[in-house]
Amino acid sequence: YSDSSNNHTNYSNPEVDALLEKARVETDETLRFSIYNKVEQIILDDAPWIPLWYSGERYLLVKPYVHDYLLTPLIIPKLRHIYLTDKDK
């Protein structure tokens, strides 16, 4: 969260931190998903990171058994829809 060593943008929002902690311990999957959606919306509204340039063409190599991997405009992968199939098939 805000104090994490992985917080390279120094983004800090106490409400986001509290919601992330709440989601971390929530056992109800539907409620946890709802909390993460709220966190995502807050972060989008805060816009803590804005890309300043775009280098042009982007290419991505993905193994054939990886499905629904999308390269987003911000180059941050959205992993929620990715799934794997047996790579021997």
N, CA, C and O atoms as a MOPAC input file, in Angstrom:
PM7 MOZYME 1SCF
protein

 N      0.82900 1    -1.17200 1     0.00000 1
 C      0.00000 1     0.00000 1     0.00000 1
 C      0.88000 1     1.24400 1     0.00000 1
 O      1.97300 1     1.21400 1    -0.56600 1
 N      0.44000 1     2.33000 1     0.61400 1
 C      1.18700 1     3.58500 1     0.53200 1
 C      2.61800 1     3.47300 1     1.04600 1
 O      3.52300 1     4.08900 1     0.48300 1
 N      2.83700 1     2.69600 1     2.11000 1
 C      4.16900 1     2.58300 1     2.71000 1
 C      5.02100 1     1.46400 1     2.11600 1
 O      6.13700 1     1.22700 1     2.57800 1
 N      4.51300 1     0.78500 1     1.11200 1
 C      5.23500 1    -0.34300 1     0.51900 1
 C      6.49500 1     0.11400 1    -0.21800 1
 O      6.51900 1     1.19000 1    -0.81600 1
 N      7.52400 1    -0.70100 1    -0.16900 1
 C      8.74000 1    -0.39300 1    -0.92600 1
 C      8.49800 1    -0.51600 1    -2.42700 1
 O      9.31000 1    -0.04500 1    -3.22300 1
 N      7.39400 1    -1.14300 1    -2.82100 1
 C      7.03700 1    -1.25100 1    -4.24100 1
 C      6.19800 1    -0.07500 1    -4.72500 1
 O      5.78500 1    -0.05200 1    -5.88500 1
 N      5.94300 1     0.88600 1    -3.87200 1
 C      5.16000 1     2.05900 1    -4.24700 1
 C      6.08700 1     3.07900 1    -4.90700 1
 O      6.45300 1     4.08200 1    -4.29500 1
 N      6.45400 1     2.81900 1    -6.13400 1
 C      7.44200 1     3.64900 1    -6.83500 1
 C      6.90100 1     5.02000 1    -7.22700 1
 O      7.68000 1     5.92800 1    -7.51500 1
 N      5.58800 1     5.18200 1    -7.24300 1
 C      5.00600 1     6.47800 1    -7.59900 1
 C      4.77700 1     7.36300 1    -6.37900 1
 O      4.43000 1     8.53600 1    -6.51400 1
 N      4.97100 1     6.79800 1    -5.18200 1
 C      4.69500 1     7.49800 1    -3.92500 1
 C      3.22800 1     7.89500 1    -3.78900 1
 O      2.89700 1     8.84800 1    -3.08300 1
 N      2.36100 1     7.16400 1    -4.46300 1
 C      0.91400 1     7.39600 1    -4.34100 1
 C      0.48500 1     7.05200 1    -2.92400 1
 O      0.87000 1     6.01800 1    -2.37800 1
 N     -0.31400 1     7.93000 1    -2.33900 1
 C     -0.78300 1     7.70300 1    -0.97800 1
 C     -2.22700 1     8.16800 1    -0.85300 1
 O     -2.55500 1     9.31500 1    -1.15700 1
 N     -3.07400 1     7.26300 1    -0.40500 1
 C     -4.47100 1     7.58800 1    -0.15900 1
 C     -4.92900 1     6.69900 1     0.99700 1
 O     -5.05300 1     5.48600 1     0.83100 1
 N     -5.17800 1     7.28700 1     2.15900 1
 C     -5.56400 1     6.49300 1     3.33100 1
 C     -6.81400 1     5.64400 1     3.10000 1
 O     -6.91800 1     4.54000 1     3.63400 1
 N     -7.76400 1     6.15200 1     2.30600 1
 C     -8.97500 1     5.37500 1     2.02800 1
 C     -8.63900 1     4.12400 1     1.21900 1
 O     -9.17600 1     3.04800 1     1.47900 1
 N     -7.75200 1     4.27000 1     0.24300 1
 C     -7.31300 1     3.12100 1    -0.55600 1
 C     -6.59600 1     2.11400 1     0.33600 1
 O     -6.84400 1     0.91300 1     0.23900 1
 N     -5.71500 1     2.59200 1     1.19900 1
 C     -4.99800 1     1.69000 1     2.10800 1
 C     -5.97300 1     0.89600 1     2.98300 1
 O     -5.82100 1    -0.31300 1     3.15700 1
 N     -6.97300 1     1.59000 1     3.53000 1
 C     -7.94900 1     0.92200 1     4.40500 1
 C     -8.76300 1    -0.11000 1     3.62700 1
 O     -9.01600 1    -1.20600 1     4.12800 1
 N     -9.17200 1     0.23400 1     2.41000 1
 C     -9.94600 1    -0.70400 1     1.60100 1
 C     -9.11000 1    -1.90600 1     1.17500 1
 O     -9.60700 1    -3.03200 1     1.16100 1
 N     -7.85000 1    -1.67900 1     0.83100 1
 C     -6.97900 1    -2.79600 1     0.45600 1
 C     -6.77900 1    -3.74800 1     1.63200 1
 O     -6.76500 1    -4.96700 1     1.45700 1
 N     -6.62700 1    -3.19300 1     2.81600 1
 C     -6.48100 1    -4.04700 1     3.99800 1
 C     -7.77000 1    -4.82000 1     4.26500 1
 O     -7.73300 1    -5.99600 1     4.62600 1
 N     -8.89800 1    -4.15800 1     4.08700 1
 C    -10.19000 1    -4.82300 1     4.26600 1
 C    -10.34900 1    -5.95700 1     3.24900 1
 O    -10.80400 1    -7.04500 1     3.60200 1
 N     -9.97900 1    -5.70800 1     2.00000 1
 C    -10.08600 1    -6.73500 1     0.95200 1
 C     -9.13700 1    -7.89600 1     1.22400 1
 O     -9.45900 1    -9.04700 1     0.93000 1
 N     -7.97500 1    -7.59800 1     1.78100 1
 C     -6.97300 1    -8.63300 1     2.03900 1
 C     -7.50000 1    -9.72000 1     2.97100 1
 O     -7.15000 1   -10.89100 1     2.82600 1
 N     -8.33200 1    -9.33400 1     3.91800 1
 C     -8.82200 1   -10.29900 1     4.90300 1
 C    -10.26600 1   -10.74800 1     4.64300 1
 O    -10.79900 1   -11.58700 1     5.36900 1
 N    -10.88800 1   -10.19200 1     3.61700 1
 C    -12.28400 1   -10.55100 1     3.30400 1
 C    -12.34600 1   -11.94800 1     2.69600 1
 O    -11.66000 1   -12.23100 1     1.71300 1
 N    -13.16400 1   -12.82100 1     3.27600 1
 C    -13.27500 1   -14.19400 1     2.77700 1
 C    -14.38400 1   -14.36400 1     1.74600 1
 O    -14.37200 1   -15.32800 1     0.98100 1
 N    -15.33100 1   -13.45100 1     1.71800 1
 C    -16.41000 1   -13.52000 1     0.73200 1
 C    -15.89200 1   -12.96900 1    -0.60300 1
 O    -15.58200 1   -11.78300 1    -0.71700 1
 N    -15.80500 1   -13.83700 1    -1.59700 1
 C    -15.21200 1   -13.45800 1    -2.88500 1
 C    -15.97000 1   -12.31300 1    -3.55900 1
 O    -15.35000 1   -11.41400 1    -4.12700 1
 N    -17.27500 1   -12.33800 1    -3.50100 1
 C    -18.07900 1   -11.28900 1    -4.13900 1
 C    -17.84000 1    -9.94200 1    -3.47100 1
 O    -17.67900 1    -8.92900 1    -4.15200 1
 N    -17.81500 1    -9.92800 1    -2.15900 1
 C    -17.56200 1    -8.68900 1    -1.42700 1
 C    -16.13700 1    -8.19800 1    -1.67300 1
 O    -15.91200 1    -7.00400 1    -1.86800 1
 N    -15.18200 1    -9.11800 1    -1.66400 1
 C    -13.78600 1    -8.75100 1    -1.92400 1
 C    -13.64600 1    -8.11400 1    -3.31000 1
 O    -12.95500 1    -7.10800 1    -3.46700 1
 N    -14.30100 1    -8.70200 1    -4.30800 1
 C    -14.25900 1    -8.16600 1    -5.66600 1
 C    -14.85700 1    -6.75800 1    -5.69900 1
 O    -14.33700 1    -5.87500 1    -6.38200 1
 N    -15.93200 1    -6.55500 1    -4.97200 1
 C    -16.57100 1    -5.24100 1    -4.89500 1
 C    -15.63300 1    -4.20300 1    -4.26700 1
 O    -15.56800 1    -3.06100 1    -4.72200 1
 N    -14.92000 1    -4.60600 1    -3.23600 1
 C    -13.96000 1    -3.70100 1    -2.58600 1
 C    -12.84800 1    -3.33300 1    -3.56000 1
 O    -12.48100 1    -2.16300 1    -3.66900 1
 N    -12.31200 1    -4.32300 1    -4.26900 1
 C    -11.25200 1    -4.04200 1    -5.24100 1
 C    -11.74600 1    -3.13600 1    -6.36400 1
 O    -10.99200 1    -2.29500 1    -6.85300 1
 N    -12.99900 1    -3.29500 1    -6.77900 1
 C    -13.55800 1    -2.39700 1    -7.79400 1
 C    -13.60700 1    -0.96200 1    -7.28700 1
 O    -13.31500 1    -0.02300 1    -8.02800 1
 N    -13.97900 1    -0.79900 1    -6.02000 1
 C    -14.02300 1     0.54100 1    -5.43100 1
 C    -12.61900 1     1.14300 1    -5.36900 1
 O    -12.42700 1     2.31800 1    -5.68400 1
 N    -11.64500 1     0.33800 1    -4.96500 1
 C    -10.25000 1     0.79700 1    -4.92200 1
 C     -9.80500 1     1.23700 1    -6.31300 1
 O     -9.20100 1     2.29800 1    -6.47700 1
 N    -10.10800 1     0.41700 1    -7.30200 1
 C     -9.71500 1     0.74000 1    -8.67300 1
 C    -10.32100 1     2.07000 1    -9.11600 1
 O     -9.63800 1     2.88200 1    -9.74000 1
 N    -11.58800 1     2.30000 1    -8.80300 1
 C    -12.23800 1     3.54600 1    -9.20700 1
 C    -11.61300 1     4.75100 1    -8.50800 1
 O    -11.41800 1     5.79400 1    -9.13200 1
 N    -11.30100 1     4.61900 1    -7.23500 1
 C    -10.66000 1     5.72000 1    -6.50400 1
 C     -9.32000 1     6.05800 1    -7.13800 1
 O     -9.00400 1     7.23000 1    -7.34400 1
 N     -8.53500 1     5.03500 1    -7.44600 1
 C     -7.21800 1     5.26900 1    -8.05100 1
 C     -7.37000 1     5.91400 1    -9.42200 1
 O     -6.61700 1     6.82700 1    -9.76100 1
 N     -8.33100 1     5.45400 1   -10.21000 1
 C     -8.57300 1     6.07400 1   -11.52000 1
 C     -8.98300 1     7.53500 1   -11.36200 1
 O     -8.53100 1     8.39200 1   -12.12000 1
 N     -9.83200 1     7.82000 1   -10.38900 1
 C    -10.26300 1     9.19900 1   -10.14900 1
 C     -9.10300 1    10.07400 1    -9.67800 1
 O     -9.01300 1    11.24300 1   -10.05300 1
 N     -8.21800 1     9.51100 1    -8.86000 1
 C     -7.05200 1    10.26100 1    -8.37700 1
 C     -6.03100 1    10.51200 1    -9.48800 1
 O     -5.28300 1    11.48800 1    -9.43300 1
 N     -5.99800 1     9.64500 1   -10.48400 1
 C     -5.03300 1     9.73000 1   -11.59500 1
 C     -3.61400 1    10.00300 1   -11.08100 1
 O     -3.02000 1    11.02200 1   -11.43000 1
 N     -3.06400 1     9.09600 1   -10.25000 1
 C     -1.74800 1     9.34000 1    -9.66900 1
 C     -0.59000 1     9.17400 1   -10.64800 1
 O      0.54400 1     9.53700 1   -10.33500 1
 N     -0.86600 1     8.63400 1   -11.81800 1
 C      0.20800 1     8.38000 1   -12.78000 1
 C     -0.31300 1     8.69800 1   -14.16600 1
 O     -1.34200 1     8.16800 1   -14.58500 1
 N      0.38700 1     9.55300 1   -14.87500 1
 C     -0.00900 1     9.91300 1   -16.23500 1
 C      1.20800 1     9.72800 1   -17.13000 1
 O      2.25000 1    10.34000 1   -16.89100 1
 N      1.09000 1     8.88900 1   -18.16200 1
 C      2.22900 1     8.71600 1   -19.07500 1
 C      2.49400 1    10.01700 1   -19.83000 1
 O      1.56200 1    10.67900 1   -20.28800 1
 N      3.74800 1    10.37100 1   -19.95400 1
 C      4.10300 1    11.62900 1   -20.60900 1
 C      4.48600 1    11.45700 1   -22.06900 1
 O      4.60100 1    12.44500 1   -22.79500 1
 N      4.68500 1    10.23500 1   -22.51000 1
 C      5.04100 1    10.00000 1   -23.90600 1
 C      4.65000 1     8.59500 1   -24.30300 1
 O      4.40300 1     7.72600 1   -23.46700 1
 N      4.60500 1     8.40600 1   -25.60900 1
 C      4.28300 1     7.09700 1   -26.16700 1
 C      5.30400 1     6.81800 1   -27.24900 1
 O      5.50400 1     7.63900 1   -28.14400 1
 N      5.94500 1     5.68000 1   -27.17800 1
 C      7.06000 1     5.39700 1   -28.08500 1
 C      6.63400 1     4.84100 1   -29.43900 1
 O      7.49600 1     4.57300 1   -30.27600 1
 N      5.36500 1     4.66200 1   -29.68200 1
 C      4.91800 1     4.17300 1   -30.99100 1
 C      4.47200 1     2.73400 1   -30.94100 1
 O      3.76600 1     2.32300 1   -30.02000 1
 N      4.88200 1     1.96800 1   -31.92700 1
 C      4.44800 1     0.58000 1   -32.05600 1
 C      4.86700 1    -0.26000 1   -30.85300 1
 O      5.95700 1    -0.09500 1   -30.30500 1
 N      3.97800 1    -1.15900 1   -30.46000 1
 C      4.28300 1    -2.08700 1   -29.37600 1
 C      3.97600 1    -3.49400 1   -29.85400 1
 O      2.98400 1    -3.72500 1   -30.54500 1
 N      4.81500 1    -4.41100 1   -29.48900 1
 C      4.62200 1    -5.80600 1   -29.86000 1
 C      4.69400 1    -6.65600 1   -28.60200 1
 O      5.37900 1    -6.31800 1   -27.63700 1
 N      3.97700 1    -7.75500 1   -28.64000 1
 C      3.92500 1    -8.62200 1   -27.48200 1
 C      3.91500 1   -10.06400 1   -27.95200 1
 O      3.09400 1   -10.44400 1   -28.78600 1
 N      4.81200 1   -10.85600 1   -27.42600 1
 C      4.83900 1   -12.28400 1   -27.72800 1
 C      4.23300 1   -13.02700 1   -26.54800 1
 O      4.65500 1   -12.85300 1   -25.40500 1
 N      3.24400 1   -13.85400 1   -26.83800 1
 C      2.54700 1   -14.60000 1   -25.79500 1
 C      2.49900 1   -16.06100 1   -26.20800 1
 O      2.19700 1   -16.37600 1   -27.35900 1
 N      2.79100 1   -16.93500 1   -25.28700 1
 C      2.73800 1   -18.37400 1   -25.56800 1
 C      1.33200 1   -18.76500 1   -26.02100 1
 O      0.35700 1   -18.14800 1   -25.59300 1
 N      1.21300 1   -19.78100 1   -26.88200 1
 C     -0.09700 1   -20.17400 1   -27.41200 1
 C     -1.08600 1   -20.65300 1   -26.34800 1
 O     -2.29500 1   -20.62000 1   -26.57700 1
 N     -0.59600 1   -21.09400 1   -25.19800 1
 C     -1.50000 1   -21.58200 1   -24.15700 1
 C     -1.95400 1   -20.47400 1   -23.19800 1
 O     -2.68000 1   -20.74500 1   -22.24100 1
 N     -1.53000 1   -19.22800 1   -23.45100 1
 C     -1.97300 1   -18.07700 1   -22.66500 1
 C     -3.06600 1   -17.37200 1   -23.47000 1
 O     -2.85200 1   -16.98600 1   -24.61900 1
 N     -4.23300 1   -17.21000 1   -22.85500 1
 C     -5.37400 1   -16.65900 1   -23.58000 1
 C     -5.88800 1   -15.37500 1   -22.93800 1
 O     -5.81500 1   -15.19300 1   -21.72300 1
 N     -6.40200 1   -14.50100 1   -23.77700 1
 C     -7.02200 1   -13.23000 1   -23.37300 1
 C     -6.06100 1   -12.26800 1   -22.67900 1
 O     -6.47300 1   -11.48700 1   -21.82100 1
 N     -4.79300 1   -12.32200 1   -23.04500 1
 C     -3.82700 1   -11.34000 1   -22.54200 1
 C     -3.93100 1   -10.10900 1   -23.43100 1
 O     -3.74400 1   -10.19400 1   -24.64500 1
 N     -4.22600 1    -8.98400 1   -22.83400 1
 C     -4.36100 1    -7.74700 1   -23.59400 1
 C     -3.32200 1    -6.74100 1   -23.13100 1
 O     -3.10600 1    -6.56600 1   -21.93200 1
 N     -2.68900 1    -6.09100 1   -24.07300 1
 C     -1.74800 1    -5.02800 1   -23.75200 1
 C     -2.53800 1    -3.72600 1   -23.69100 1
 O     -3.09900 1    -3.29500 1   -24.69800 1
 N     -2.58400 1    -3.11600 1   -22.55400 1
 C     -3.37900 1    -1.90500 1   -22.36600 1
 C     -2.58800 1    -0.67600 1   -22.80200 1
 O     -1.36800 1    -0.74700 1   -22.95000 1
 N     -3.26700 1     0.44500 1   -23.00700 1
 C     -2.56200 1     1.67100 1   -23.40800 1
 C     -1.48600 1     2.10300 1   -22.41600 1
 O     -0.50100 1     2.72600 1   -22.81100 1
 N     -1.65700 1     1.78600 1   -21.14900 1
 C     -0.66300 1     2.17000 1   -20.14600 1
 C      0.39000 1     1.09200 1   -19.93600 1
 O      1.23900 1     1.21500 1   -19.05400 1
 N      0.34100 1     0.05100 1   -20.73100 1
 C      1.28200 1    -1.06400 1   -20.69300 1
 C      1.24200 1    -1.79100 1   -19.35000 1
 O      2.20200 1    -2.46300 1   -18.97400 1
 N      0.15600 1    -1.65700 1   -18.64600 1
 C     -0.04200 1    -2.37500 1   -17.39600 1
 C     -1.02100 1    -3.50000 1   -17.69900 1
 O     -2.18300 1    -3.23200 1   -18.00500 1
 N     -0.58200 1    -4.74400 1   -17.62200 1
 C     -1.48000 1    -5.83600 1   -18.01100 1
 C     -2.64900 1    -5.98500 1   -17.04900 1
 O     -2.50400 1    -5.83300 1   -15.83600 1
 N     -3.79900 1    -6.28300 1   -17.61300 1
 C     -4.97800 1    -6.60500 1   -16.80300 1
 C     -5.06500 1    -8.11400 1   -16.75900 1
 O     -5.45200 1    -8.75300 1   -17.73700 1
 N     -4.70800 1    -8.67600 1   -15.63400 1
 C     -4.56300 1   -10.12400 1   -15.51300 1
 C     -5.85700 1   -10.83700 1   -15.15000 1
 O     -5.89600 1   -12.06700 1   -15.14800 1
 N     -6.90400 1   -10.10500 1   -14.84600 1
 C     -8.11500 1   -10.75800 1   -14.33800 1
 C     -8.78900 1   -11.66600 1   -15.35300 1
 O     -9.50700 1   -12.58600 1   -14.96000 1
 N     -8.58200 1   -11.43900 1   -16.65500 1
 C     -9.25400 1   -12.24800 1   -17.67300 1
 C     -8.33800 1   -13.29300 1   -18.31800 1
 O     -8.78300 1   -14.06300 1   -19.16800 1
 N     -7.08900 1   -13.32300 1   -17.92800 1
 C     -6.13700 1   -14.26400 1   -18.52300 1
 C     -6.39500 1   -15.66900 1   -17.99500 1
 O     -6.68800 1   -15.86400 1   -16.81600 1
 N     -6.27900 1   -16.63300 1   -18.88800 1
 C     -6.35300 1   -18.02600 1   -18.45500 1
 C     -5.38800 1   -18.86200 1   -19.27600 1
 O     -5.00900 1   -18.48800 1   -20.38600 1
 N     -4.99800 1   -19.98800 1   -18.72100 1
 C     -4.04300 1   -20.88900 1   -19.35600 1
 C     -4.73700 1   -22.18800 1   -19.71800 1
 O     -5.64300 1   -22.64300 1   -19.02100 1
 N     -4.29400 1   -22.77800 1   -20.82500 1
 C     -4.74500 1   -24.11900 1   -21.17400 1
 C     -3.52500 1   -25.02600 1   -21.16300 1
 O     -2.38900 1   -24.55700 1   -21.09400 1
 N     -3.76600 1   -26.30100 1   -21.23100 1
 C     -2.67700 1   -27.27600 1   -21.21500 1
 C     -1.74200 1   -27.00400 1   -22.38900 1
 O     -2.16800 1   -27.05800 1   -23.54300 1
 N     -0.48500 1   -26.71500 1   -22.10900 1
 C      0.44100 1   -26.34100 1   -23.18000 1
 C      0.85200 1   -27.51000 1   -24.05700 1
 O      1.48300 1   -27.29900 1   -25.09300 1
 N      0.51400 1   -28.74100 1   -23.67300 1
 C      0.84500 1   -29.89600 1   -24.50400 1
 C     -0.20300 1   -30.15100 1   -25.58100 1
 O      0.00700 1   -30.98800 1   -26.45900 1
 N     -1.31200 1   -29.45000 1   -25.52700 1
 C     -2.38300 1   -29.66900 1   -26.51300 1
 C     -2.15800 1   -28.85500 1   -27.75200 1
 O     -2.95900 1   -28.91500 1   -28.68500 1

